[in-house]
Amino acid sequence: MDLGIAGKRALVCASSSGLGKACAISLSTEGGEIWINGRDAERLEAAAAEIEALTGRRPHTILANVDTSDGRTAVLAACPEPDILVYNSGGPKPGRLEDWNETAWSEAVAAKMISPILLIQSVIGGMRERGFGRVVAITSAMVKTPRLPMALSTGPRAGLTAFCKALAGEVAADGVTVNCILPEKVETDRLAQMTRSLARVRKFEEADARAELVASIPAGRFGRPAEVGDACAFLCSDRAGYITGQNLQLDGGAYSGLV
């Protein structure tokens, strides 16, 4: 299937590893001109080389932290008029209610809600003027199934999700779509960290922790980053122009709700 995005400019945030990199690979495979970013120069260059080897197209690289004002300025200077914005950002670590003071909450909201909203605001006008735009925010399945240990991540991302839903209705007539991807238990470094954390808390082997996590997924396995990347590429495609304001769960059937 031709997704109709060859030559489109795609800014993929936090894309030197994990789900962001998977999205960049899928978009590059479809012929997009890709900008990737990360906070570690060595890892960023390694990701660029990997994407070039897999797709035949070398992405532009931006060394920046998109959670910050300086980081947003850097990515927008490098790619001021993206046709596609994929917002991805690593989540805060799990924690306990008693550990989260006002500073922790303020920092989480600034990084995981306000920063992406400001970045989206910066590019949405140009998308509307050009008559084409795709915004995909990678959030978390916890937005629909909150768990207290993840509240520092879930709370701000729920706010971002609400903003994306409201914005979608305003820009749809201009050929711009806004959607969220809600991944859960996808085979990334973050999942590996969560598995080790569970093993420590339960005081058993890491393999047993992994088995416990897999048992909660009807598909019987963890997700693959490429599956998230390909879903993202479809939402960014010309073919998905009638899909907007949606929250696509990629969780192997783990979510048990109706809607």
ChimeraX attribute file (.defattr): number of C-alpha atoms within 10 A of each C-alpha:
attribute: neighborCount
match mode: 1-to-1
recipient: residues
	/A:1	6
	/A:2	10
	/A:3	16
	/A:4	16
	/A:5	22
	/A:6	15
	/A:7	13
	/A:8	21
	/A:9	21
	/A:10	27
	/A:11	31
	/A:12	26
	/A:13	30
	/A:14	27
	/A:15	29
	/A:16	29
	/A:17	20
	/A:18	22
	/A:19	28
	/A:20	26
	/A:21	27
	/A:22	24
	/A:23	27
	/A:24	34
	/A:25	28
	/A:26	23
	/A:27	29
	/A:28	27
	/A:29	19
	/A:30	22
	/A:31	19
	/A:32	24
	/A:33	23
	/A:34	25
	/A:35	24
	/A:36	28
	/A:37	31
	/A:38	26
	/A:39	16
	/A:40	12
	/A:41	15
	/A:42	11
	/A:43	15
	/A:44	22
	/A:45	20
	/A:46	13
	/A:47	24
	/A:48	25
	/A:49	15
	/A:50	18
	/A:51	23
	/A:52	16
	/A:53	11
	/A:54	14
	/A:55	16
	/A:56	13
	/A:57	19
	/A:58	18
	/A:59	25
	/A:60	15
	/A:61	21
	/A:62	26
	/A:63	19
	/A:64	22
	/A:65	21
	/A:66	25
	/A:67	23
	/A:68	16
	/A:69	15
	/A:70	12
	/A:71	19
	/A:72	19
	/A:73	17
	/A:74	18
	/A:75	23
	/A:76	17
	/A:77	11
	/A:78	14
	/A:79	19
	/A:80	15
	/A:81	19
	/A:82	24
	/A:83	27
	/A:84	29
	/A:85	25
	/A:86	26
	/A:87	22
	/A:88	24
	/A:89	21
	/A:90	16
	/A:91	17
	/A:92	15
	/A:93	13
	/A:94	15
	/A:95	14
	/A:96	11
	/A:97	12
	/A:98	6
	/A:99	7
	/A:100	13
	/A:101	9
	/A:102	8
	/A:103	9
	/A:104	13
	/A:105	16
	/A:106	13
	/A:107	14
	/A:108	22
	/A:109	20
	/A:110	17
	/A:111	24
	/A:112	28
	/A:113	21
	/A:114	19
	/A:115	20
	/A:116	23
	/A:117	18
	/A:118	12
	/A:119	19
	/A:120	20
	/A:121	12
	/A:122	16
	/A:123	20
	/A:124	24
	/A:125	16
	/A:126	16
	/A:127	23
	/A:128	18
	/A:129	12
	/A:130	13
	/A:131	15
	/A:132	20
	/A:133	30
	/A:134	25
	/A:135	28
	/A:136	26
	/A:137	24
	/A:138	25
	/A:139	27
	/A:140	26
	/A:141	21
	/A:142	20
	/A:143	21
	/A:144	15
	/A:145	11
	/A:146	15
	/A:147	13
	/A:148	14
	/A:149	13
	/A:150	18
	/A:151	22
	/A:152	25
	/A:153	28
	/A:154	26
	/A:155	20
	/A:156	22
	/A:157	26
	/A:158	20
	/A:159	17
	/A:160	23
	/A:161	27
	/A:162	12
	/A:163	15
	/A:164	24
	/A:165	18
	/A:166	13
	/A:167	20
	/A:168	19
	/A:169	14
	/A:170	12
	/A:171	20
	/A:172	20
	/A:173	11
	/A:174	15
	/A:175	17
	/A:176	29
	/A:177	32
	/A:178	31
	/A:179	25
	/A:180	25
	/A:181	22
	/A:182	20
	/A:183	20
	/A:184	21
	/A:185	24
	/A:186	22
	/A:187	16
	/A:188	16
	/A:189	12
	/A:190	15
	/A:191	17
	/A:192	15
	/A:193	12
	/A:194	18
	/A:195	21
	/A:196	18
	/A:197	15
	/A:198	19
	/A:199	18
	/A:200	13
	/A:201	9
	/A:202	12
	/A:203	11
	/A:204	12
	/A:205	13
	/A:206	17
	/A:207	12
	/A:208	15
	/A:209	21
	/A:210	19
	/A:211	13
	/A:212	14
	/A:213	18
	/A:214	17
	/A:215	14
	/A:216	16
	/A:217	18
	/A:218	13
	/A:219	13
	/A:220	14
	/A:221	18
	/A:222	21
	/A:223	20
	/A:224	16
	/A:225	19
	/A:226	19
	/A:227	16
	/A:228	24
	/A:229	21
	/A:230	19
	/A:231	16
	/A:232	27
	/A:233	28
	/A:234	20
	/A:235	26
	/A:236	30
	/A:237	22
	/A:238	17
	/A:239	14
	/A:240	15
	/A:241	18
	/A:242	12
	/A:243	15
	/A:244	23
	/A:245	21
	/A:246	17
	/A:247	23
	/A:248	17
	/A:249	19
	/A:250	21
	/A:251	21
	/A:252	19
	/A:253	13
	/A:254	17
	/A:255	18
	/A:256	7
	/A:257	7
	/A:258	4
	/A:259	6
